[in-house]
């Protein structure tokens, strides 16, 4: 559990299309084996320290002819943003994915002094 002592708490959120590989026969749709897509997300404001980030699938379009194998996570979380990372493997065919995300953390207080 993370306790936020500061009364300046920021919540940033968004929803982004991570890829749409069925349109151009991309690797997530036509490939096999381990595949990975990574996309950087920048926050609207700089956090005072590293925030907590939650990611989830808000839409996925996937073939029903193979097993559904999906791993989605956040990596390289920093005060200014993070990477959304989507992985699949085997014969899974993913046409497109949209990701919802939320970041919660301490903001710099307007009363803080630079010393």
N, C-alpha and C positions, 0 to 999 in steps of 0.2 A: 504494500500500500504506500502511496505517496501522499504525504501531507503537504498542502499548500498553505503556508503561513501568511503570505502576502495577500492583501485584499484586492490586488490588481491581477485578476485571473483572465486569461484570454482563451477563447474558444474559436477556432478557425475550422472551416469545413468546406468540402467541395465534392464534386462528382465529375469524373473525367472518363472519356473513352480511351481505354488503354491501347487497343488495336482493333482493326477490322480487316482481318487477313483473308476473308472469303472474297473480297472485292478484287484483290490482285494476286490470288493464289499464294499468299504468304506462308511462312513456315509453320505457323500455328494451325493452319487449315490443311496444308498438304504434306507436312513433314511427319516424321516418326522419331521416336527416341526422345532423349532429354531436350527440352526447348525452354527458353527463358526470354521474357521481355521485361525491360526496366524503363521507368520513366520518372524524371525528377519533378517534384511538386514544390513550389515556393510558397511560403506563407505570406499573408497580406501584411504582416507586421513581424518584426524581430522579437522573439521571446527573450526573457531575461536569462533563462537557462533552458536546457533541452526539454521540450514538452513530451508528453505521452501521446502516441499516435495510434489510432485504430483504423484499420482498413477492412472493407468488406466488398463482396460482389454486389453491385446494384443491378446488373444485367449480364447474362451470359447466353450466348447462342452457340450450342454445341451439337455435334452430330450424334444421332442415336444409334449409329452403326458400330460404335466402339465403346469401351468403358470410359466413364467420365473421371478423369484424374486432374485435380486442380490443387495448387498450393499458391496462396496469395499472402504477402506479408509486406511490412515496411522495413527498410534498411537504411543505414546511414542517416539516422535522424539527427538533426542539428537545430540550432536556434532559428535558422532561416528556411528550413525545408527538410525534405526526406525523399527517398526513392520508393516508389511502388514497384514490387517485384512479383511477377506472375510466372509460375512454372507449370509445365505439364510434361508427360513422358508417355512411353509406349505408343500405341496407335491412336490415342485420343486426338480428335479433330475439333479444334475450337475456332469458330467463325469470327466471333467478336466478343469483347469484354468491356464492360463499364464498371468503374470502381468508385465507391463512396469512401470518403475519408474524414476523420475528425482529429484535430489536435487540441489538447488542453494543457495549459501550462501558465507559469508565472510571467506576467508582463512587468516591464520596468515601471516602477511607481513614479508618478509625476513629482512626488516629494523627495525622491532619491537625489543625493548629491554625488557628483563625480569628485573623488578625492585622489 
